[in-house]
Amino acid sequence: MSERIIPLVDRRIQETTALLASAEPATGGALRDTRGRAVRDLRISVTDRCNFRCVYCMPKTVFGRDYPFLPRAEILNFEEIARIAGAFVRQGVSKIRLTGGEPLLRRNIERLIEMLARLDVELTLTTNGSLLARKARALRDAGLDRVTVSLDSLDEQVFRAMNDVDFAVSTVIEGIEAARAAGLGPIKVNAVIKRSVNRDSILPLARRFKGSGHIVRFIEYMDVGATNGWALDDVVPSAEVVRMIDRETPIEPLDPNYPGEVAERWRYRDGGGEVGVISSVTQAFCGGCTRVRLSTDGQLYSCLFAARGHDLRGLLRAGRGDAEIEAVIGAIWRQRADRYSEIRTAETAALRKVEMSYIGG
């Protein structure tokens, strides 16, 4: 059969198997890529489905009622996820984040959390907050350490326009408070800022969470995937966000919590807590990126802006052992040279990239 007519999934299996043939045995300790970056942070997308249709992630014009989401048989089961996670932990990963889509839509997600909580890692989850009020206690009891909640505006009209499913702000706030009561803190509240939509929401969000113990973080609107209609003019630079907040209540910079932290940290000079900005567009942090992403169907991506992944599910279901899986992971990471945000141009922004809902944010 010619290369041109091999289905893409088969080709990915072939490529990953070729990596296995050339991979060196796993030696333990943190892996380093071609730029000297260690692998520290594994993000696992547990579902490609979401009950929101946020305009910057899953616009309804693309992800409509007939959108072909992954069938159940193609999705990694919990045992497969736990095996891959364990392989990464043995090679230096110290933090695991569950994402989606909306991870709380995954049935029995608490059982997966129980399995991952046995690993020696910080275990976190990012959610849109829609189901958090009813699940927060069970998540904590299962072993989850903390949550990050997406909330792009406190203005009801703006928030409903951004999630595009008429979902109310109050339900997300209830979820945040339930997470606080359950001990899933410190809670981070993420807001993606799009100039033409929610720039006016920056100061109200900062005011609402100042002094709360929660950390609101403002994220530059990014050219993820190929369906969100990204334009540079819609990006609100983090420096602009910092100036806005500082004019109202003076803030000062804080050191990172750990090497490779993507959020730039600021604290209120009056002791009112902390805010953060994430500047993937205007202040690229590729040089310190320690993240790797596992898609819902077991593809490994070494960059949020990648076009293709490496098939780990195929290796698992072919009966490959843990040592072989670790060797492939090592080979993938050691060859990594990603630095998309450092080389972003209008041309690269227009390239087709994997959708964020498929590999998580």
C-alpha positions as CSV (number, residue, x, y, z in Angstrom):
1,M,0.0,0.0,0.0
2,S,1.4,3.4,-1.0
3,E,2.2,6.0,1.6
4,R,-0.3,8.4,0.0
5,I,-3.3,6.2,0.9
6,I,-2.3,5.0,4.4
7,P,-4.9,6.6,6.7
8,L,-3.5,9.3,9.0
9,V,-4.0,7.3,12.1
10,D,-2.1,4.3,10.7
11,R,0.7,6.6,9.7
12,R,1.0,8.0,13.2
13,I,1.2,4.5,14.6
14,Q,4.0,3.7,12.2
15,E,5.9,6.8,13.1
16,T,5.6,6.2,16.8
17,T,6.6,2.6,16.4
18,A,9.6,3.8,14.5
19,L,10.5,6.0,17.5
20,L,10.2,2.9,19.7
21,A,12.7,1.1,17.5
22,S,15.3,3.9,17.8
23,A,14.5,5.0,21.4
24,E,17.0,4.6,24.2
25,P,16.0,2.8,27.4
26,A,14.5,5.1,30.1
27,T,17.1,6.2,32.6
28,G,14.9,8.0,35.2
29,G,15.1,11.7,36.2
30,A,13.9,14.7,34.3
31,L,14.1,14.6,30.5
32,R,15.7,17.5,28.6
33,D,14.8,18.6,25.1
34,T,17.0,20.2,22.4
35,R,16.8,23.6,24.2
36,G,17.5,22.2,27.6
37,R,13.9,22.3,28.9
38,A,12.9,19.6,31.4
39,V,9.5,17.9,31.2
40,R,7.6,18.9,34.4
41,D,3.9,19.5,33.6
42,L,1.6,16.9,32.0
43,R,-1.8,18.1,30.8
44,I,-4.3,15.4,30.1
45,S,-7.5,16.1,28.0
46,V,-10.1,13.6,29.3
47,T,-12.8,14.6,26.8
48,D,-13.1,16.6,23.6
49,R,-16.7,17.6,24.5
50,C,-17.8,20.7,26.3
51,N,-21.2,22.2,27.3
52,F,-19.9,25.7,26.4
53,R,-19.2,27.1,23.0
54,C,-16.7,29.8,23.8
55,V,-16.0,32.0,20.8
56,Y,-12.2,31.7,21.3
57,C,-12.1,27.9,21.7
58,M,-15.2,26.0,20.4
59,P,-17.2,28.4,18.2
60,K,-20.7,27.2,17.6
61,T,-20.3,27.8,13.8
62,V,-17.8,24.9,13.8
63,F,-18.7,22.8,16.8
64,G,-22.4,22.5,16.1
65,R,-24.9,19.7,16.7
66,D,-23.4,17.6,13.9
67,Y,-19.8,18.0,14.9
68,P,-18.1,14.6,14.8
69,F,-16.7,14.2,18.4
70,L,-14.6,11.2,19.2
71,P,-16.4,7.9,19.6
72,R,-16.1,6.2,22.9
73,A,-13.8,3.4,21.6
74,E,-11.2,6.0,20.5
75,I,-11.0,7.7,23.9
76,L,-8.3,6.6,26.4
77,N,-9.8,4.7,29.3
78,F,-8.8,5.5,32.9
79,E,-6.3,2.7,33.1
80,E,-4.6,3.8,29.9
81,I,-4.4,7.4,31.2
82,A,-2.9,6.3,34.5
83,R,-0.3,4.1,32.7
84,I,0.9,7.1,30.6
85,A,0.8,9.4,33.6
86,G,2.9,7.0,35.6
87,A,5.4,6.8,32.8
88,F,5.8,10.6,32.8
89,V,6.1,10.8,36.5
90,R,8.9,8.3,36.4
91,Q,10.7,10.7,34.0
92,G,10.4,13.9,36.0
93,V,6.8,15.2,35.8
94,S,5.7,16.7,39.1
95,K,2.3,18.2,38.1
96,I,-0.7,16.8,36.3
97,R,-3.6,18.9,35.1
98,L,-6.9,17.4,33.9
99,T,-8.5,19.4,31.1
100,G,-10.8,19.0,28.1
101,G,-13.2,20.1,26.6
102,E,-14.9,20.2,30.0
103,P,-13.3,17.5,32.2
104,L,-16.3,17.3,34.6
105,L,-18.4,16.0,31.7
106,R,-16.3,12.8,31.8
107,R,-18.3,10.1,33.6
108,N,-16.8,9.0,36.9
109,I,-13.9,11.4,36.7
110,E,-13.5,11.0,40.4
111,R,-12.3,7.4,39.8
112,L,-9.5,8.7,37.5
113,I,-8.5,11.3,40.1
114,E,-8.3,8.5,42.7
115,M,-5.9,6.6,40.4
116,L,-3.7,9.6,39.7
117,A,-3.6,10.7,43.3
118,R,-1.5,7.7,44.0
119,L,1.3,9.3,42.0
120,D,3.7,11.7,43.7
121,V,2.5,14.8,41.9
122,E,0.4,18.0,42.3
123,L,-3.0,17.1,40.8
124,T,-5.1,19.9,39.4
125,L,-8.1,20.4,37.1
126,T,-9.3,23.2,34.9
127,T,-13.1,23.6,34.5
128,N,-15.6,26.1,33.2
129,G,-17.3,25.8,36.6
130,S,-20.7,24.7,35.3
131,L,-20.7,21.4,37.3
132,L,-18.3,22.4,40.0
133,A,-20.8,23.3,42.8
134,R,-22.2,19.7,42.8
135,K,-18.8,18.0,42.3
136,A,-16.3,20.0,44.4
137,R,-16.5,17.9,47.5
138,A,-16.3,14.6,45.6
139,L,-13.3,15.8,43.7
140,R,-11.5,16.8,46.8
141,D,-12.3,13.5,48.5
142,A,-10.9,11.7,45.5
143,G,-7.6,13.4,45.9
144,L,-7.7,16.5,43.7
145,D,-5.4,19.3,45.1
146,R,-6.9,22.4,43.5
147,V,-8.9,23.8,40.6
148,T,-8.6,26.5,38.0
149,V,-11.9,28.0,36.9
150,S,-12.5,29.8,33.6
151,L,-14.6,33.0,34.0
152,D,-14.2,35.6,31.2
153,S,-16.5,38.3,32.6
154,L,-18.8,39.2,35.5
155,D,-21.1,41.1,33.2
156,E,-24.0,38.7,32.5
157,Q,-24.5,39.8,28.9
158,V,-20.9,39.6,28.0
159,F,-20.4,36.3,29.7
160,R,-23.4,34.7,28.0
161,A,-22.2,36.0,24.7
162,M,-18.7,34.5,25.2
163,N,-19.9,31.1,26.3
164,D,-22.6,31.2,23.6
165,V,-24.9,28.8,25.5
166,D,-26.7,31.4,27.7
167,F,-24.9,30.2,30.8
168,A,-25.1,32.4,33.9
169,V,-22.2,34.0,35.8
170,S,-23.9,33.1,39.2
171,T,-23.5,29.4,38.6
172,V,-19.7,29.7,38.1
173,I,-19.4,31.9,41.2
174,E,-21.3,29.2,43.2
175,G,-18.8,26.6,41.9
176,I,-15.9,28.7,43.0
177,E,-17.3,29.1,46.4
178,A,-18.0,25.3,46.7
179,A,-14.4,24.6,45.6
180,R,-13.2,27.0,48.3
181,A,-15.3,25.2,50.9
182,A,-14.1,21.9,49.8
183,G,-10.4,22.9,50.2
184,L,-9.5,23.0,46.5
185,G,-7.4,26.1,46.7
186,P,-5.7,28.4,46.1
187,I,-8.3,28.7,43.3
188,K,-7.1,30.4,40.1
189,V,-9.7,32.2,38.0
190,N,-8.7,32.4,34.3
191,A,-10.1,35.1,31.9
192,V,-9.2,35.1,28.2
193,I,-9.4,38.8,27.1
194,K,-10.5,39.7,23.6
195,R,-10.4,43.4,23.0
196,S,-13.6,43.7,21.0
197,V,-15.6,41.6,23.6
198,N,-14.5,41.7,27.2
199,R,-11.7,44.3,27.7
200,D,-14.1,46.2,30.0
201,S,-14.3,43.2,32.2
202,I,-10.7,43.3,33.4
203,L,-11.1,45.8,36.3
204,P,-14.4,44.3,37.6
205,L,-12.8,40.9,37.7
206,A,-9.7,42.2,39.5
207,R,-12.0,44.0,42.0
208,R,-14.2,41.0,42.6
209,F,-11.3,38.7,43.5
210,K,-9.0,41.1,45.3
211,G,-8.8,40.1,48.9
212,S,-10.6,36.8,48.3
213,G,-7.6,34.5,48.4
214,H,-8.3,33.5,44.8
215,I,-5.9,34.5,42.0
216,V,-7.4,36.0,38.8
217,R,-5.2,35.6,35.8
218,F,-5.7,37.5,32.5
219,I,-4.8,35.5,29.4
220,E,-3.9,37.0,26.0
221,Y,-6.2,35.8,23.3
222,M,-4.2,33.2,21.3
223,D,-4.2,31.8,17.8
224,V,-4.9,28.2,19.0
225,G,-6.5,25.8,16.5
226,A,-7.9,27.0,13.2
227,T,-11.5,28.0,14.0
228,N,-11.5,30.8,16.5
229,G,-11.1,33.7,14.1
230,W,-7.9,35.0,15.8
231,A,-6.7,38.5,14.8
232,L,-3.8,40.3,16.4
233,D,-5.9,43.5,16.8
234,D,-8.1,41.6,19.3
235,V,-5.1,40.8,21.6
236,V,-5.0,43.0,24.7
237,P,-1.3,42.9,25.7
238,S,-0.6,41.9,29.3
239,A,1.4,45.1,29.8
240,E,-1.9,47.0,29.1
241,V,-3.7,44.9,31.7
242,V,-1.0,45.5,34.3
243,R,-1.2,49.3,33.7
244,M,-5.0,49.3,34.1
245,I,-4.9,47.5,37.4
246,D,-1.9,49.4,38.7
247,R,-3.6,52.7,38.0
248,E,-6.5,51.7,40.2
249,T,-4.7,49.8,42.9
250,P,-0.8,49.8,42.8
251,I,0.7,46.4,42.2
252,E,4.3,45.1,42.2
253,P,6.0,42.1,40.6
254,L,6.5,38.7,42.3
255,D,9.0,36.0,41.5
256,P,7.8,32.9,39.8
257,N,6.7,30.0,42.1
258,Y,8.8,27.6,40.1
259,P,10.9,27.4,36.9
260,G,8.8,27.4,33.8
261,E,5.7,29.1,35.4
262,V,3.9,30.7,32.5
263,A,1.9,33.3,34.5
264,E,3.7,36.5,35.4
265,R,2.8,37.2,39.0
266,W,1.8,40.6,40.6
267,R,0.7,41.5,44.1
268,Y,-1.3,44.4,45.5
269,R,0.9,46.7,47.5
270,D,-1.9,47.1,50.0
271,G,-1.9,43.4,50.8
272,G,-5.0,42.5,48.8
273,G,-3.6,39.4,47.3
274,E,-2.3,38.5,43.8
275,V,-3.1,38.8,40.1
276,G,-1.4,37.2,37.1
277,V,-1.1,37.7,33.4
278,I,-0.2,35.1,30.7
279,S,1.4,36.6,27.7
280,S,1.9,34.0,25.1
281,V,1.5,36.5,22.2
282,T,3.4,39.5,23.3
283,Q,6.0,38.0,25.7
284,A,6.7,34.5,24.5
285,F,7.8,32.1,27.2
286,C,8.8,29.2,25.0
287,G,12.3,29.2,26.4
288,G,11.1,28.0,29.8
289,C,8.2,25.8,28.6
290,T,8.1,22.5,30.5
291,R,4.6,21.3,29.4
292,V,3.5,18.3,27.4
293,R,-0.1,17.4,26.4
294,L,-2.0,14.2,26.0
295,S,-5.1,14.3,23.9
296,T,-8.3,12.6,24.6
297,D,-7.5,9.8,22.1
298,G,-3.9,9.3,23.3
299,Q,-1.9,11.6,21.0
300,L,1.1,13.2,22.6
301,Y,1.7,16.9,21.8
302,S,4.8,18.8,22.8
303,C,3.3,22.2,22.0
304,L,-0.1,23.9,22.3
305,F,0.2,25.1,18.8
306,A,1.3,21.8,17.2
307,A,-0.3,20.4,14.1
308,R,0.3,16.7,14.8
309,G,0.9,14.4,17.8
310,H,2.6,11.1,18.5
311,D,0.3,8.0,18.9
312,L,0.7,6.5,22.4
313,R,-2.7,4.8,22.4
314,G,-1.6,2.6,19.6
315,L,1.4,1.4,21.6
316,L,-0.7,0.7,24.7
317,R,-3.3,-1.3,22.7
318,A,-0.6,-3.2,20.9
319,G,0.5,-4.5,24.3
320,R,3.7,-2.6,24.7
321,G,5.3,-2.6,28.2
322,D,5.8,0.4,30.5
323,A,9.5,0.5,29.7
324,E,8.8,0.7,26.0
325,I,6.3,3.5,26.5
326,E,8.8,5.5,28.6
327,A,11.4,5.0,26.0
328,V,9.1,6.5,23.3
329,I,8.2,9.4,25.6
330,G,11.9,10.0,26.1
331,A,12.6,10.0,22.4
332,I,9.8,12.4,21.7
333,W,10.9,14.9,24.3
334,R,14.6,14.8,23.6
335,Q,13.8,15.7,19.9
336,R,11.5,18.5,20.9
337,A,12.5,22.0,19.5
338,D,9.1,23.8,19.7
339,R,9.1,27.6,20.0
340,Y,5.9,28.6,18.2
341,S,5.2,31.8,20.2
342,E,8.8,33.1,19.5
343,I,8.4,32.7,15.8
344,R,4.7,33.7,15.4
345,T,3.8,35.7,12.3
346,A,0.6,36.3,10.4
347,E,1.6,33.4,8.2
348,T,2.1,30.9,11.1
349,A,-1.1,32.1,12.8
350,A,-3.0,31.1,9.7
351,L,-1.6,27.6,9.7
352,R,-3.9,24.7,10.7
353,K,-3.2,23.6,14.3
354,V,-4.8,21.2,16.7
355,E,-7.9,22.5,18.4
356,M,-7.5,23.5,22.0
357,S,-10.6,21.5,23.0
358,Y,-8.8,18.4,21.8
359,I,-5.6,18.8,23.9
360,G,-6.7,21.2,26.6
361,G,-5.4,24.7,27.3
